[in-house]
């Protein structure tokens, strides 16, 4: 049983304030007035009997108790939002067939959630779900083997294919836990563990490094997010990845350290793509559901662990 004074609205306000550090921004995010935000926080802290936020600092900072409570709060709110998403039936009953391609970055939790939601909406439909790397998804879409696809964007305009941006996924640098230096020291002392250059993410990294004139020696090319990060965790080198890749390796996070890039930042965009023979509303509905799932399954937990990604890892509308 929740302590008296702990309300769902209070938890939502606390989450918004923790993410922004500003009563004004929390007010905009929750739709409450600034006095109401302050009152909700006061009620929550009184009910819990502890301070969650250092109100004297600007921007506000979480106390140790606040950081611990935020992790639990986001898990709970995330589950409630997912339950709400699963009750939101999209207007897909009229479809007779749907073939959907999904980037394999989402295999852990998000793709099964989406499949459940779609499965309940597609009452008379033959539904096929394909999970693969972005370059394979994009090729299948161009060959008209997929109706709708979620993959990393190349940035190019594809003939007759409509793109709906979903999330900005910035690159980060990973080093082994226990390595004595920071990101720049790792780049100088350890080899770069590369993604397979046949993959879109591998090509994007190599293009950016070349643009900056960075020559990073390395002898491994790995096609799997988890395998790449496992090698970093074992101390075999450093790697560039994104929060979507990093969050798939939760079981080895204790053996990794994530850093902001020590050079010019760059990011990839994950988008939903729709073939030309599909009505506009269907991909828009799927894109809206995807954004909700990404927010709860990826962005919220990532920002708890890596708060410096705030404003960099974010949803995109389009």
Secondary structure, 3 states (H helix, E strand, C coil): CCCCCCCHHHHHHHHHHHHHCCHHHHHHHHCCCHHHHHHHHHHHHHHHCCCCEECCCCCCEECHHHHHHHHHHHHHHHHHHHHHHHHCCCCCCCCCEEEEEEEHHHCCCHHHHHHHHHHHHCCCCEEEEEEECHHHHHHHHHCCCCCEEEEECCCCCCCCCEEEEEEEEEEEEEEECCCCCCHHHHHHHCCEEEECCCCHHHHHHHHHHHHCCCCCCCCEEECCHHHHHHHHHCCCCEEEEEHHHHHCCHHHHHHEEEECCCCCCCEEEEEEEECCCCCHHHHHHHHHHHHHHHHHHHHHHHHHHCHHHCCCCEECCC
